[in-house]
Amino acid sequence: MTQALVSIGSNIERDFHIEAAVHALRQLDPQCRFSRIFEAEPVGFEGPNFYNLIAELHTAQPLETFWQAIRDIERQHGRQRDDIKYRDRTLDIDLLTFGDHCQPSGPTLPRNDIYKFAFTLWPLAELCPTQAVPGDGRTFAQLWQAFDQHQPLWPIDTPAYLKDQSSS
């Protein structure tokens, strides 16, 4: 089984879409774990605040099959991939790591968002603090301790659909 870490975000009907993503990811791995949900201001555009969290899944699927599965979840919730990078999202699910894979494209692993965004790194540091980033060697907790933590970000109350797991 390969460990996959994915980020989940939404700023359109965010409660509905985040809960739907949690349920869909549990279909891929009933034992998956989730970080707390964090609220963050949008980066690169004006719009409603996002809800963001991280999921840890284990899969026997090959990388490409798993990546397509999470993209299918996005599409089922109205996500349209296009050239506009920063915009409102019904659901955004990004593959951050897949085992120890390191590759420059299709998807890029590990994903650079780990190093750029507090809404990605803080929940990673809480969910998998001692895990090292593939190809880097530093743990998520070490990266978070060294991170410029000025990006506005705050945890929200844990919703019921996340309270039935040990990591909340």
PADRENPA-477971 format. One line per 10 residues: number of its first residue (from 1); for each residue x, y, z of N, C-alpha, C. Coordinates in Angstrom, 1 decimal, decimal comma. Each point is the difference from the previous one (the first is absolute). Layout:
N
NUM> X Y Z X Y Z X Y Z; ...
REM end
This chain:
168
1> 0,8 -1,2 0,0 -0,8 1,2 0,0 0,9 1,2 0,0; -0,4 1,0 -0,8 0,7 1,3 -0,1 -0,7 1,1 0,7; 0,7 0,7 0,8 -0,6 1,2 0,7 -0,2 1,1 -1,0; -1,1 0,7 0,0 -0,3 1,2 -0,8 -0,5 1,1 0,9; 0,6 1,1 -0,1 -0,5 1,2 0,7 -0,6 0,9 -1,0; -1,2 0,5 0,3 -0,7 0,9 -0,9 -0,5 1,2 0,7; 0,0 1,1 -0,6 -0,6 1,2 0,6 -1,4 0,2 -0,6; -0,9 0,5 0,8 -1,4 0,2 -0,4 -0,3 1,4 0,3; -0,7 0,7 -1,0 -0,4 1,4 0,3 -1,3 0,3 -0,7; -0,7 1,0 0,5 -1,2 0,5 -0,6 -0,4 1,4 0,6
11> -0,5 0,8 -0,9 -0,5 1,3 0,5 -1,4 0,3 -0,7; -0,6 -1,0 -0,6 -1,4 0,1 -0,5 -0,7 -1,1 0,7; -1,1 0,4 0,7 -0,7 -1,0 0,8 0,9 -1,0 0,7; 1,0 0,6 0,7 1,1 -0,7 0,5 -0,3 -1,1 1,0; -1,0 0,2 0,9 -0,4 -1,1 0,9 -0,5 -1,2 -0,8; -0,9 0,2 -1,0 -0,5 -1,1 -0,8 1,1 -0,7 -0,7; 0,9 0,8 -0,7 1,0 -0,7 -0,8 1,1 -0,6 0,8; 0,4 0,5 1,1 1,0 -0,6 0,8 -0,5 -1,3 0,6; -1,3 0,0 0,5 -0,6 -1,3 0,5 -0,1 -1,0 -1,1; -0,4 0,4 -1,2 -0,1 -0,9 -1,1 1,4 -0,6 -0,4
21> 1,0 0,8 0,1 1,4 -0,5 -0,3 0,4 -1,0 1,0; -0,3 0,3 1,3 0,4 -1,0 1,0 -0,7 -1,3 -0,2; -1,3 0,0 -0,3 -0,7 -1,2 -0,3 0,6 -0,8 -1,2; 0,3 0,8 -1,1 0,5 -0,6 -1,2 1,4 -0,6 0,3; 0,8 0,6 0,7 1,4 -0,5 0,3 -0,1 -1,2 0,9; -1,0 0,0 0,9 -0,2 -1,3 0,8 -0,4 -1,1 -0,8; -0,6 0,2 -1,2 -0,3 -1,1 -0,9 1,3 -0,6 -0,6; 1,0 0,9 -0,2 1,3 -0,5 -0,5 0,8 -0,7 1,1; -0,2 0,4 1,3 0,7 -0,6 1,1 -0,8 0,3 1,3; -0,8 -1,0 0,4 -0,8 0,1 1,2 0,8 0,4 1,2
31> 1,3 -0,3 0,1 0,8 0,3 1,1 0,7 1,4 -0,1; -0,3 0,8 -1,0 0,8 1,2 -0,2 -0,2 0,9 1,2; 1,0 0,9 0,2 0,0 0,9 1,1 0,0 1,4 -0,5; -0,6 0,9 0,8 -0,1 1,4 -0,5 0,5 1,0 1,1; 0,6 1,1 -0,5 0,4 1,0 0,9 -1,2 0,8 0,5; 0,2 1,0 0,9 -1,0 0,9 0,3 -0,3 0,9 -1,3; -1,1 0,6 0,0 -0,3 0,9 -1,1 0,5 1,4 0,4; 0,6 0,7 -1,0 0,5 1,4 0,2 -0,7 0,9 -0,9; -0,3 1,2 0,4 -0,5 1,0 -0,8 1,1 0,9 -0,4; 0,1 0,4 -1,3 1,1 0,8 -0,5 -0,6 1,0 -1,1
41> 0,6 1,2 0,0 -0,3 0,9 -1,0 0,5 -0,5 -1,4; -0,7 0,4 -1,1 0,5 -0,5 -1,3 1,4 0,6 -0,3; 0,8 -0,7 -0,8 1,3 0,5 -0,4 -0,1 0,3 -1,5; 0,4 1,2 -0,4 0,1 0,3 -1,4 -1,3 0,6 -0,6; -1,0 0,1 0,8 -1,3 0,6 -0,5 -0,9 0,4 1,2; -1,0 0,8 -0,3 -1,0 0,4 1,0 -1,1 -1,0 -0,1; -0,5 -0,4 1,2 -1,2 -0,9 0,0 -0,2 -0,5 1,4; -1,0 -0,9 0,2 -0,3 -0,5 1,3 1,1 -0,8 0,5; 0,1 -0,1 1,4 1,1 -0,8 0,6 -0,2 -1,5 -0,4; 1,1 -0,7 0,1 0,0 -1,4 -0,3 0,0 -0,8 1,3
51> -0,6 -1,2 -0,1 0,3 -1,1 1,0 1,0 -0,9 -0,6; 1,0 -0,4 0,8 1,1 -0,9 -0,5 0,3 -1,0 1,1; 0,3 -1,2 -0,5 0,5 -1,1 0,9 0,8 -1,0 -0,8; 0,6 -0,9 0,7 0,9 -1,0 -0,6 -0,6 -1,4 0,3; 0,1 -0,9 -1,0 -0,4 -1,4 0,2 1,2 -0,9 -0,2; 0,1 -1,0 0,8 1,0 -1,0 -0,1 -0,7 -1,3 -0,4; 0,3 -0,5 -1,2 -0,6 -1,3 -0,4 1,1 -1,0 -0,3; -0,4 -1,3 -0,1 0,9 -1,0 -0,4 -0,8 -0,8 -1,2; 0,8 -0,2 -1,0 -0,6 -0,6 -1,2 0,9 -1,0 -0,6; -0,6 -1,0 -0,7 0,7 -1,0 -0,8 0,0 0,5 -1,4
61> -0,7 1,0 -0,4 -0,1 0,5 -1,4 1,4 0,6 -0,4; 0,3 -0,1 -1,3 1,1 0,7 -0,5 -0,2 1,5 0,0; 1,1 0,7 0,0 -0,1 1,5 0,1 -1,0 0,6 -1,0; 0,1 -0,3 -1,3 -0,9 0,6 -1,0 -1,5 -0,3 0,3; -0,3 -1,2 0,4 -1,4 -0,4 0,3 -0,5 0,8 1,2; 0,8 0,1 1,1 -0,4 0,7 1,2 -0,2 1,5 -0,4; 0,9 0,6 -0,7 0,0 1,4 -0,4 -1,3 0,2 -0,8; -0,4 -0,9 -0,9 -1,2 0,2 -0,7 -1,2 -0,1 0,9; 0,0 -0,9 1,0 -1,1 -0,2 0,9 -0,3 1,3 0,8; 1,1 0,7 0,4 -0,3 1,2 0,8 -0,4 1,1 -1,0
71> 0,4 0,0 -1,2 -0,4 1,0 -1,0 -1,5 -0,2 -0,3; -0,4 -1,3 -0,1 -1,4 -0,3 -0,2 -0,9 0,5 1,1; 0,5 -0,1 1,2 -0,8 0,6 1,2 -0,2 1,5 -0,2; 1,1 0,7 -0,4 -0,2 1,4 -0,3 -1,0 0,2 -1,1; 0,1 -0,7 -1,1 -0,9 0,2 -1,1 -1,5 -0,2 0,4; -0,2 -1,0 0,8 -1,4 -0,3 0,5 -0,6 1,1 0,8; 0,9 0,9 0,5 -0,5 1,1 0,8 0,3 1,3 -0,7; 0,0 0,0 -1,4 0,0 1,2 -0,8 1,3 0,6 -0,3; 1,1 -0,6 0,4 1,3 0,5 -0,3 0,3 -0,1 -1,5; 0,4 1,1 -0,6 0,4 0,1 -1,4 1,5 0,4 0,0
81> 0,8 -0,8 -0,5 1,5 0,3 -0,1 0,2 0,9 -1,2; 0,6 1,1 0,1 0,3 0,9 -1,1 1,3 0,7 0,3; 0,3 1,1 -0,7 1,2 0,7 0,2 -0,1 1,0 1,1; -1,1 0,3 0,6 -0,2 0,9 1,0 0,4 -0,6 1,3; 1,2 0,4 0,6 0,5 -0,7 1,2 -0,7 0,4 1,2; -0,1 1,3 0,2 -0,6 0,5 1,3 -1,4 0,5 -0,2; -0,9 -0,8 0,5 -1,5 0,4 -0,2 -0,8 -0,8 1,1; -1,2 0,4 0,1 -0,9 -0,7 0,9 -0,1 -1,4 -0,4; -0,2 -0,9 1,0 -0,1 -1,5 -0,3 -1,1 -0,6 0,8; -0,8 -0,9 -0,7 -0,9 -0,8 0,7 0,8 -1,0 0,8
91> 1,0 -0,6 -0,7 0,8 -1,1 0,7 1,4 0,0 -0,7; 1,0 0,0 0,8 1,4 -0,1 -0,6 0,7 -1,1 0,8; 0,4 -1,0 -0,6 0,7 -1,1 0,6 1,3 -0,2 -0,7; 1,1 0,2 0,7 1,3 -0,1 -0,6 0,8 -1,1 0,7; 0,7 -0,8 -0,8 0,9 -1,0 0,5 1,3 0,6 0,4; 0,3 -0,1 1,3 1,2 0,6 0,5 1,2 -0,9 0,0; -0,2 -1,2 0,4 1,0 -1,1 0,0 -0,6 -1,3 -0,3; 0,8 -0,9 -0,6 -0,5 -1,4 -0,3 1,2 -0,9 0,3; 0,0 -0,6 1,2 1,1 -0,8 0,4 1,3 0,9 0,0; 1,0 -0,6 -0,6 1,3 0,8 -0,1 0,2 0,5 -1,4
101> -1,0 0,1 -0,8 0,1 0,5 -1,4 0,5 1,4 0,0; 1,0 0,3 -0,9 0,4 1,3 -0,3 0,0 0,1 -1,5; -0,8 0,9 -0,5 0,0 0,2 -1,5 -0,4 1,4 -0,3; 0,5 0,5 -1,2 -0,2 1,4 -0,3 -1,4 0,4 -0,7; -0,8 -1,0 -0,4 -1,2 0,3 -0,7 -1,0 -1,2 0,1; -1,2 0,3 -0,3 -1,1 -1,0 -0,2 -0,3 -1,0 1,0; -0,2 0,3 1,3 0,1 1,2 0,7 1,4 0,3 0,6; 0,3 1,2 0,3 1,2 0,4 0,6 0,0 -0,6 1,5; 1,0 -0,7 0,3 0,1 -0,6 1,4 1,4 0,1 0,5; 0,1 0,4 1,3 -1,0 0,6 0,8 -0,5 1,3 -0,5
111> -1,2 0,3 0,3 -0,6 1,3 -0,6 0,6 1,2 0,8; 0,3 1,0 -0,8 0,6 1,2 0,6 -0,8 0,8 1,0; -1,3 -0,3 0,0 -0,9 0,7 0,9 0,4 -0,3 1,5; 0,7 -1,1 0,2 0,5 -0,3 1,3 0,9 1,1 0,6; 0,8 0,6 -0,9 0,9 1,0 0,4 -0,5 1,4 -0,1; -1,2 0,2 -0,6 -0,5 1,4 -0,3 -1,1 0,4 0,8; -0,9 -0,9 0,5 -1,2 0,4 0,6 -0,2 -0,5 1,4; -0,3 0,9 0,9 -0,3 -0,4 1,4 -1,2 -0,9 0,1; -1,0 0,2 -0,9 -1,2 -0,9 0,1 0,3 -1,4 -0,5; 1,2 -0,2 -0,6 0,4 -1,4 -0,3 1,0 -0,5 1,1
121> 0,9 0,8 0,4 1,1 -0,5 0,9 -0,5 -0,2 1,4; -0,8 1,0 0,6 -0,4 -0,2 1,4 -0,8 -1,3 0,2; -1,0 -0,3 -0,8 -0,7 -1,2 0,2 0,9 -1,3 -0,3; 0,9 0,1 -0,9 1,0 -1,1 -0,2 0,8 -0,2 1,2; 0,5 1,1 0,6 0,8 -0,1 1,2 -0,7 -0,6 1,2; -1,3 0,2 0,0 -0,8 -0,6 1,1 -0,4 -1,4 -0,3; -0,3 -0,4 -1,2 -0,4 -1,3 -0,3 1,2 -1,0 -0,1; 1,1 0,4 -0,6 1,1 -0,8 -0,2 1,3 0,7 0,4; 0,2 0,4 1,3 1,1 0,9 0,4 1,4 -0,6 -0,2; 0,1 -1,3 0,1 1,4 -0,6 0,0 0,3 -0,6 -1,4
131> -0,9 0,2 -0,9 0,2 -0,5 -1,4 0,8 0,9 -0,8; 1,0 -0,5 -0,7 0,9 0,8 -0,8 -0,6 0,2 -1,4; 0,3 1,1 -0,6 -0,5 0,3 -1,3 0,9 -0,8 -1,0; -0,5 -0,8 -0,9 0,8 -0,7 -0,9 1,0 0,9 -0,8; 1,2 -0,5 0,0 1,0 0,8 -0,8 0,6 1,2 0,8; -0,5 0,3 1,2 0,4 1,1 0,8 0,6 -0,4 1,2; -0,6 -0,9 0,8 0,6 -0,5 1,2 -0,5 0,7 1,3; -0,5 1,3 -0,2 -0,6 0,7 1,2 -1,4 -0,5 0,2; -0,4 0,0 1,3 -1,3 -0,4 0,3 -1,0 1,1 -0,2; -1,3 -0,3 0,0 -1,0 1,0 -0,1 0,1 1,0 1,2
141> 0,2 -0,6 1,2 0,1 0,8 1,2 1,2 1,0 -0,1; 1,1 -0,5 -0,5 1,2 0,9 -0,2 -0,3 1,1 -1,0; -0,6 -0,4 -1,1 -0,3 1,1 -1,0 -1,0 1,0 0,6; -1,0 -0,4 0,8 -0,9 0,9 0,6 0,7 0,9 1,0; 0,9 -0,5 0,8 0,7 0,8 1,0 0,8 1,1 -0,7; 0,5 -0,3 -1,2 0,8 1,0 -0,7 -0,8 0,9 -0,9; -1,3 -0,3 -0,2 -0,8 0,7 -0,9 -0,4 1,4 0,4; -0,1 0,9 -0,9 -0,5 1,4 0,2 -1,5 -0,1 0,3; -0,3 0,0 1,2 -1,4 -0,3 0,4 -0,9 1,3 0,0; 0,2 0,9 -0,9 -0,8 1,2 -0,1 -1,2 -0,1 -0,9
151> -0,1 -1,1 -0,7 -1,2 -0,2 -0,8 -1,2 -0,2 0,9; -1,1 0,8 -0,2 -1,2 -0,1 0,9 -0,6 -1,4 -0,1; -0,1 -0,7 1,2 -0,5 -1,3 0,0 -0,5 -0,3 1,4; -1,1 -0,7 0,1 -0,5 -0,4 1,3 -0,8 -1,2 0,0; 0,1 -0,9 1,0 -0,8 -1,2 0,0 -1,5 0,3 0,3; -0,9 -0,8 -0,5 -1,4 0,1 0,3 -0,4 -1,2 0,9; -1,2 0,2 0,6 -0,5 -1,1 0,8 -0,1 -1,3 -0,9; 0,3 -1,1 0,6 0,0 -1,3 -0,7 -1,5 -0,4 -0,3; -0,4 -0,2 -1,3 -1,3 -0,4 -0,3 -0,2 -1,5 0,4; -1,3 -0,3 0,2 -0,3 -1,4 0,4 0,5 -1,1 -0,9
161> 0,1 0,3 -1,3 0,4 -1,1 -0,9 1,5 -0,3 0,2; 0,8 0,9 0,7 1,4 -0,3 0,2 0,2 -0,4 1,5; -1,0 0,1 0,8 0,2 -0,4 1,4 0,1 -1,5 0,3; -0,3 -0,8 -0,9 0,0 -1,4 0,2 1,3 -0,7 -0,4; 1,1 0,8 0,0 1,3 -0,5 -0,3 1,0 0,3 1,1; 1,1 -0,6 0,1 0,9 0,2 1,1 0,9 1,2 -0,2; 0,1 0,6 -1,2 1,0 1,1 -0,3 -0,6 1,3 0,2; -1,3 0,2 0,3 -0,6 1,3 0,2 0,2 0,6 1,3
REM end
